[in-house]
Amino acid sequence: MKLVIVTVVEDFEPEVLRLFKEAGIEQFSGSDIDGYKDQASVLKAASWFPSTKGGVESSLFFSFTDTDKISRLFKLIEAFNSKLDTENPIRAVVVPIENYI
């Protein structure tokens, strides 16, 4: 069992949900997050009364799942990202789990 973490801009959230389903990952959690690309935007967002929203509306998904499902998900994400013309592709990482209950 491993932990897969996926981040994506809000526009691609439906695609991530489709890719999870296609990979056979049916149990996962998600959360809305703000994404930042540089230090200046973080500082603007941290001020008491920011004039503009500093972050990009994004989503984070994670699942504790089997290696074979993660491999399928990564292949699907690579195929999806290869067709994009944006600087905001779907990002994913895998974290090994040493123990779990």
C-alpha positions in Angstrom: 0.0 0.0 0.0 1.2 3.5 -0.9 -0.1 7.0 -0.6 -0.7 8.9 -3.9 -1.2 12.7 -3.8 -2.5 14.6 -6.8 -2.8 18.3 -7.2 -4.6 20.1 -10.0 -6.0 23.5 -10.9 -9.7 23.7 -10.4 -10.4 23.6 -14.1 -9.1 20.0 -14.4 -10.8 18.6 -11.3 -13.4 16.7 -13.3 -10.6 15.1 -15.3 -8.8 13.9 -12.2 -12.0 12.3 -10.9 -12.4 10.5 -14.2 -8.7 9.4 -14.1 -9.1 8.0 -10.6 -12.1 6.0 -11.7 -10.4 4.8 -14.8 -7.4 3.7 -12.7 -9.7 1.7 -10.3 -9.1 4.1 -7.4 -12.6 4.4 -5.9 -11.7 5.5 -2.4 -10.0 8.8 -2.0 -10.2 12.1 -0.3 -10.1 15.6 -1.6 -9.8 19.2 -0.5 -9.9 22.7 -2.1 -6.5 24.5 -1.8 -4.8 27.6 -3.1 -1.7 27.1 -5.3 1.2 29.5 -5.4 4.1 29.7 -7.9 6.3 32.4 -6.3 7.1 33.9 -3.0 5.6 37.3 -3.9 2.1 35.9 -4.3 2.4 34.1 -0.9 3.3 37.4 0.8 0.4 39.3 -0.9 -2.1 36.6 0.3 -0.7 36.7 3.8 -1.3 40.5 4.3 -4.2 41.6 6.5 -6.2 43.1 3.6 -5.0 41.8 0.3 -6.3 43.7 -2.7 -6.3 40.5 -4.9 -6.5 36.9 -4.2 -2.9 35.6 -4.2 -3.4 31.9 -4.9 -4.8 29.9 -7.8 -7.9 27.8 -6.9 -6.8 24.2 -6.9 -7.6 20.8 -5.6 -5.7 18.2 -3.7 -6.7 14.5 -3.8 -5.1 11.6 -2.0 -5.6 7.9 -1.6 -4.1 5.0 0.2 -4.1 2.3 -2.5 -2.3 -0.5 -4.3 0.8 0.0 -6.4 -0.8 -1.4 -9.6 -3.6 1.2 -9.4 -1.1 4.0 -8.9 0.9 2.8 -11.9 -2.3 2.9 -14.0 -3.1 6.4 -12.7 0.4 7.7 -13.5 0.1 6.4 -17.1 -3.3 8.1 -17.5 -2.0 11.4 -16.0 1.1 11.3 -18.3 -1.2 10.8 -21.3 -3.5 13.6 -20.2 -0.6 16.0 -19.5 1.0 15.3 -22.9 -2.0 16.9 -24.6 -2.1 20.0 -22.5 -0.9 23.4 -23.6 -0.6 25.0 -20.1 1.9 25.5 -17.3 -0.5 23.9 -14.9 -0.4 20.1 -15.5 -1.8 17.5 -13.2 0.9 16.8 -10.6 1.2 13.5 -8.6 3.6 12.0 -6.1 3.7 8.6 -4.4 4.7 8.2 -0.8 5.5 4.7 0.6 3.7 3.7 3.8 5.8 1.8 6.3 3.0 0.9 8.7 -0.8 1.3 8.8 -3.8 0.1 10.8 
